[in-house]
Amino acid sequence: MEVGSPSDPQTWLIRGFVYYDKFTKLDKMSRDAKSRNVAEEAFSKILELVTAGNFTEKANKGLYNIAVSYNNEAARSMNDKDYHLAGESFDNFRRLMKIARPNVDLRAKNIEFYNSLGFILHATYNSDKKGQAEL
């Protein structure tokens, strides 16, 4: 396998961490950060190419970090203006956690998220029952 080739996991690892670094330094507060998406694709590609070893561990670490960024984004969306965005971010968090840490138990995290979302929806509705009737 040639270094730098599309089948070289090290190439994908470097790409993943370069784009993840760009995301953390420049795009962290952007919901649609392309750098985060590119990093996720690169780490996922490693898992397609390699089934075990150091590359897999590092790819899973990268995916875990991206998952945490989605969880943080879901938490930032827990307000009366952005609550509708929280679910998608939380779904991305769960999806990546299942890949990065397959044995992790997310039941408590699910309960915490949906309790928080329910509280926000309840408070938003109560603040304007006519304007928020759909809630």
C-alpha positions in Angstrom: 0.0 0.0 0.0 1.4 3.3 -1.0 1.5 6.2 1.5 -1.0 8.9 0.4 -3.2 6.4 -1.6 -6.9 6.3 -1.1 -6.5 2.9 0.7 -3.9 4.2 3.2 -5.5 4.6 6.6 -2.8 7.0 7.8 -3.8 9.4 5.0 -7.4 9.3 6.2 -6.3 9.7 9.8 -4.3 12.8 9.0 -7.1 14.2 7.0 -9.6 13.5 9.8 -7.5 15.3 12.4 -6.6 18.3 10.2 -10.3 18.9 9.5 -11.3 18.2 13.1 -8.7 20.7 14.2 -10.1 23.3 11.7 -13.6 22.6 13.1 -12.5 23.1 16.8 -10.5 26.3 16.0 -12.7 28.0 13.4 -16.1 26.4 12.9 -17.1 25.1 16.3 -20.2 27.2 16.7 -21.4 26.5 13.1 -24.2 24.0 13.0 -23.4 23.0 9.4 -19.6 23.1 9.6 -18.2 21.3 6.6 -15.0 20.7 8.4 -16.7 18.5 10.9 -18.4 16.5 8.2 -15.1 16.0 6.3 -13.5 14.8 9.6 -16.3 12.4 10.2 -16.0 11.0 6.7 -12.3 10.5 7.0 -12.5 8.7 10.4 -15.3 6.5 9.1 -13.2 5.6 6.0 -10.5 4.3 8.3 -13.0 2.0 9.9 -13.9 0.7 6.4 -10.3 0.0 5.6 -9.0 -1.3 8.9 -10.7 -3.6 11.4 -8.4 -3.4 14.4 -5.3 -1.7 15.7 -4.0 1.7 16.3 -5.7 3.4 13.4 -9.1 2.0 14.5 -8.5 3.3 18.0 -7.6 6.8 16.7 -10.5 6.9 14.3 -12.9 5.9 17.1 -11.3 8.7 19.3 -11.9 11.2 16.5 -15.5 10.0 16.0 -16.0 10.2 19.8 -14.8 13.8 19.8 -17.2 14.7 16.9 -20.0 13.0 18.8 -19.3 15.1 21.8 -19.5 18.2 19.6 -22.9 17.2 18.5 -24.0 16.7 22.1 -22.7 20.1 23.0 -24.6 21.6 20.0 -27.8 19.8 21.2 -27.3 21.4 24.7 -26.8 24.9 23.1 -30.1 24.4 21.2 -32.0 23.9 24.4 -33.8 27.3 24.4 -37.1 28.7 23.2 -35.7 29.7 19.8 -33.5 26.7 18.8 -35.2 23.7 20.5 -36.3 22.3 17.1 -32.6 21.9 16.1 -31.6 19.9 19.2 -33.1 16.6 18.1 -31.0 16.3 14.9 -27.8 17.1 16.8 -28.6 14.6 19.5 -29.4 11.9 16.9 -25.9 12.6 15.4 -24.4 12.3 18.8 -26.1 8.9 19.4 -25.2 7.6 15.9 -21.5 8.4 16.3 -21.3 7.2 19.9 -22.7 3.8 18.7 -19.7 3.6 16.3 -17.0 5.1 18.5 -18.1 3.3 21.7 -20.3 0.4 20.7 -20.8 -0.8 24.3 -21.8 2.6 25.8 -25.2 2.7 27.5 -27.0 5.8 26.4 -30.2 5.3 28.3 -29.4 7.9 31.0 -28.3 10.4 28.3 -31.5 9.8 26.4 -33.6 10.4 29.5 -31.6 13.6 30.3 -32.0 14.9 26.8 -35.7 14.3 26.5 -36.4 15.6 30.0 -34.6 18.8 29.1 -36.3 19.1 25.7 -39.7 18.5 27.4 -39.0 21.2 30.0 -38.1 23.7 27.2 -41.2 22.8 25.2 -43.4 23.1 28.3 -41.8 26.5 29.2 -42.0 27.8 25.6 -45.7 26.8 25.4 -46.6 28.3 28.7 -44.9 31.6 27.8 -47.2 32.1 24.8 -50.0 29.5 24.7 -51.8 31.0 21.6 -48.6 31.6 19.6 -47.1 28.2 20.5 -50.3 26.2 20.2 -48.5 23.5 18.1 -46.4 22.6 21.1 
